[in-house]
Amino acid sequence: MALRKILIKGDSTLNKISRPVSKFNERLHMLLDDMRETLIQAEGLGLAAPQVGILRRVVLVINKEEQPIELVNPVIVAQEGEQDGFEGCLSVPGYYGRVLRPRKVRIRAQDRYGKEFEVEDDAITARCFCHELEHLDGHLFTEYTDQLYTIEELERLHAQEGEEEL
């Protein structure tokens, strides 16, 4: 396994559409293993292959139980509800934005061996599914937010919201 370089906003690869995976071989397994190591090192919740320069429909998401979910050729097949919240991106380091996402999402995908499966989750994992799948079509979360915040601005905003609730 090896750490891969995470591309940063401005790199044209991040704006391209990824191609489906057709070969479920050792190269795919190595990509998934490298993505897992890279994601853990970066302390993120999700990573899409285009973020490491590979234009294939491959995503890795860490669920609420802190278990990695490998998604090859993923497609959203159902969604319900809404959640409005802040998210960041390893390709947009240091910035966060409020994005409206579905509350619950069901994904159909293939595993590293080509076997089809479905997975469903809500809350932060549903948010991650949507966020990472958008990378496969060349989109970043910054397209869906009105304003970007630094971590300091976000902390001040959360502190103000907490005071208002009292």
BALOVO-886618 format. One record per residue (C-alpha): residue number from 0; x negated, z negated, y negated; residue in three letters. Coordinates in steps of 0.001 Angstrom, whole numbers, always signed. Layout:
[atom NUM; [X; Z; Y]; "ALA"] ...
This chain:
[atom 0; [+0; +0; +0]; "MET"] [atom 1; [-1052; +637; -3564]; "ALA"] [atom 2; [+104; -134; -7045]; "LEU"] [atom 3; [+1463; +2880; -8877]; "ARG"] [atom 4; [+1308; +3438; -12621]; "LYS"] [atom 5; [+4700; +2949; -14286]; "ILE"] [atom 6; [+5424; +5711; -16771]; "LEU"] [atom 7; [+6479; +4685; -20281]; "ILE"] [atom 8; [+9233; +6168; -22465]; "LYS"] [atom 9; [+7904; +9337; -24035]; "GLY"] [atom 10; [+6530; +10706; -20763]; "ASP"] [atom 11; [+8507; +13901; -20070]; "SER"] [atom 12; [+8760; +13106; -16336]; "THR"] [atom 13; [+11287; +10386; -17179]; "LEU"] [atom 14; [+13663; +13010; -18618]; "ASN"] [atom 15; [+13715; +15278; -15563]; "LYS"] [atom 16; [+16230; +15431; -12726]; "ILE"] [atom 17; [+14887; +14271; -9357]; "SER"] [atom 18; [+15263; +16323; -6196]; "ARG"] [atom 19; [+16871; +14996; -3005]; "PRO"] [atom 20; [+14650; +13718; -215]; "VAL"] [atom 21; [+14781; +15949; +2866]; "SER"] [atom 22; [+11774; +14685; +4834]; "LYS"] [atom 23; [+11909; +11103; +6072]; "PHE"] [atom 24; [+8266; +10814; +6988]; "ASN"] [atom 25; [+5162; +8715; +6412]; "GLU"] [atom 26; [+4816; +9986; +2826]; "ARG"] [atom 27; [+8277; +8630; +1990]; "LEU"] [atom 28; [+7458; +5334; +3717]; "HIS"] [atom 29; [+4229; +5073; +1708]; "MET"] [atom 30; [+6124; +5790; -1532]; "LEU"] [atom 31; [+8684; +3067; -739]; "LEU"] [atom 32; [+5962; +574; +192]; "ASP"] [atom 33; [+3997; +1370; -2975]; "ASP"] [atom 34; [+7146; +1091; -5094]; "MET"] [atom 35; [+7879; -2323; -3592]; "ARG"] [atom 36; [+4369; -3572; -4342]; "GLU"] [atom 37; [+4519; -2111; -7864]; "THR"] [atom 38; [+7935; -3673; -8535]; "LEU"] [atom 39; [+6839; -7096; -7321]; "ILE"] [atom 40; [+3659; -6935; -9401]; "GLN"] [atom 41; [+5663; -5903; -12503]; "ALA"] [atom 42; [+8218; -8682; -11864]; "GLU"] [atom 43; [+11102; -6249; -12243]; "GLY"] [atom 44; [+14506; -5976; -10574]; "LEU"] [atom 45; [+14503; -2252; -9914]; "GLY"] [atom 46; [+12301; +807; -9824]; "LEU"] [atom 47; [+13070; +4498; -9424]; "ALA"] [atom 48; [+10583; +7055; -8114]; "ALA"] [atom 49; [+10498; +9017; -11405]; "PRO"] [atom 50; [+9148; +5881; -13075]; "GLN"] [atom 51; [+6027; +6235; -10937]; "VAL"] [atom 52; [+5823; +9999; -11467]; "GLY"] [atom 53; [+7626; +11157; -8311]; "ILE"] [atom 54; [+10686; +13338; -8922]; "LEU"] [atom 55; [+12547; +12367; -5758]; "ARG"] [atom 56; [+15870; +10534; -5405]; "ARG"] [atom 57; [+14408; +7198; -4314]; "VAL"] [atom 58; [+15266; +3778; -5754]; "VAL"] [atom 59; [+14333; +196; -4980]; "LEU"] [atom 60; [+16551; -2675; -6210]; "VAL"] [atom 61; [+16045; -6411; -5770]; "ILE"] [atom 62; [+19464; -8000; -5130]; "ASN"] [atom 63; [+20715; -11455; -6184]; "LYS"] [atom 64; [+19299; -12936; -2968]; "GLU"] [atom 65; [+15901; -11511; -4009]; "GLU"] [atom 66; [+15945; -9036; -1115]; "GLN"] [atom 67; [+14733; -5469; -1707]; "PRO"] [atom 68; [+17207; -2656; -1051]; "ILE"] [atom 69; [+15717; +776; -430]; "GLU"] [atom 70; [+18014; +3612; -1477]; "LEU"] [atom 71; [+17165; +7216; -637]; "VAL"] [atom 72; [+19449; +9921; -2049]; "ASN"] [atom 73; [+21817; +7270; -3474]; "PRO"] [atom 74; [+25259; +8100; -4876]; "VAL"] [atom 75; [+27807; +5799; -6493]; "ILE"] [atom 76; [+30997; +6143; -4421]; "VAL"] [atom 77; [+33103; +3414; -6048]; "ALA"] [atom 78; [+33033; +1166; -9069]; "GLN"] [atom 79; [+35378; -1304; -10678]; "GLU"] [atom 80; [+35627; -3555; -13696]; "GLY"] [atom 81; [+33259; -3871; -16609]; "GLU"] [atom 82; [+30351; -6060; -17597]; "GLN"] [atom 83; [+28644; -6010; -20954]; "ASP"] [atom 84; [+25153; -7408; -21049]; "GLY"] [atom 85; [+21513; -6999; -21919]; "PHE"] [atom 86; [+19060; -5081; -19809]; "GLU"] [atom 87; [+15478; -3974; -20050]; "GLY"] [atom 88; [+13339; -1431; -18258]; "CYS"] [atom 89; [+9810; -1325; -16923]; "LEU"] [atom 90; [+9483; +2069; -18647]; "SER"] [atom 91; [+10535; +580; -22013]; "VAL"] [atom 92; [+8409; -2574; -21992]; "PRO"] [atom 93; [+9265; -5352; -24400]; "GLY"] [atom 94; [+12675; -4024; -25437]; "TYR"] [atom 95; [+16219; -4883; -24396]; "TYR"] [atom 96; [+19637; -3505; -25233]; "GLY"] [atom 97; [+23283; -4340; -24611]; "ARG"] [atom 98; [+24802; -1849; -22140]; "VAL"] [atom 99; [+28313; -1612; -20701]; "LEU"] [atom 100; [+28243; -1198; -16908]; "ARG"] [atom 101; [+30719; -1489; -14018]; "PRO"] [atom 102; [+31148; -5048; -12707]; "ARG"] [atom 103; [+31092; -3947; -9059]; "LYS"] [atom 104; [+29488; -864; -7498]; "VAL"] [atom 105; [+29413; +673; -4027]; "ARG"] [atom 106; [+26479; +2955; -3170]; "ILE"] [atom 107; [+26114; +5425; -313]; "ARG"] [atom 108; [+22478; +6167; +510]; "ALA"] [atom 109; [+20016; +6758; +3306]; "GLN"] [atom 110; [+17346; +4377; +4501]; "ASP"] [atom 111; [+13682; +5294; +4943]; "ARG"] [atom 112; [+14487; +6876; +8324]; "TYR"] [atom 113; [+17390; +9015; +7083]; "GLY"] [atom 114; [+20203; +6831; +8414]; "LYS"] [atom 115; [+23187; +6755; +6059]; "GLU"] [atom 116; [+24619; +3405; +4937]; "PHE"] [atom 117; [+26696; +1861; +2170]; "GLU"] [atom 118; [+25984; -1227; +102]; "VAL"] [atom 119; [+28216; -2957; -2415]; "GLU"] [atom 120; [+27412; -5635; -4951]; "ASP"] [atom 121; [+28426; -6983; -8328]; "ASP"] [atom 122; [+26956; -8632; -11420]; "ALA"] [atom 123; [+23226; -8065; -11980]; "ILE"] [atom 124; [+22754; -6059; -8770]; "THR"] [atom 125; [+25544; -3633; -9753]; "ALA"] [atom 126; [+23883; -3315; -13162]; "ARG"] [atom 127; [+20562; -2534; -11476]; "CYS"] [atom 128; [+22120; +64; -9176]; "PHE"] [atom 129; [+23561; +1928; -12164]; "CYS"] [atom 130; [+20410; +1590; -14262]; "HIS"] [atom 131; [+18089; +2858; -11527]; "GLU"] [atom 132; [+20335; +5734; -10426]; "LEU"] [atom 133; [+20386; +6984; -14019]; "GLU"] [atom 134; [+16593; +7375; -13839]; "HIS"] [atom 135; [+17155; +9935; -11063]; "LEU"] [atom 136; [+19011; +12145; -13546]; "ASP"] [atom 137; [+16467; +11736; -16335]; "GLY"] [atom 138; [+18215; +9027; -18351]; "HIS"] [atom 139; [+16995; +5727; -19810]; "LEU"] [atom 140; [+19154; +2748; -20792]; "PHE"] [atom 141; [+18130; +3312; -24415]; "THR"] [atom 142; [+20610; +6220; -24511]; "GLU"] [atom 143; [+23498; +3785; -23940]; "TYR"] [atom 144; [+22702; +1029; -26421]; "THR"] [atom 145; [+23190; +909; -30172]; "ASP"] [atom 146; [+20231; -1355; -30847]; "GLN"] [atom 147; [+17007; -2410; -29165]; "LEU"] [atom 148; [+15789; -5997; -29352]; "TYR"] [atom 149; [+12398; -7548; -28748]; "THR"] [atom 150; [+12271; -10617; -26508]; "ILE"] [atom 151; [+11950; -12836; -29596]; "GLU"] [atom 152; [+15039; -11261; -31194]; "GLU"] [atom 153; [+16944; -11577; -27926]; "LEU"] [atom 154; [+16045; -15265; -27602]; "GLU"] [atom 155; [+17194; -15913; -31204]; "ARG"] [atom 156; [+20446; -14058; -30513]; "LEU"] [atom 157; [+21098; -16095; -27353]; "HIS"] [atom 158; [+20339; -19324; -29235]; "ALA"] [atom 159; [+22809; -18346; -31982]; "GLN"] [atom 160; [+25487; -17469; -29401]; "GLU"] [atom 161; [+24919; -20832; -27721]; "GLY"] [atom 162; [+25382; -22665; -31006]; "GLU"] [atom 163; [+28595; -20741; -31717]; "GLU"] [atom 164; [+30059; -21837; -28366]; "GLU"] [atom 165; [+29725; -25546; -29252]; "LEU"] 
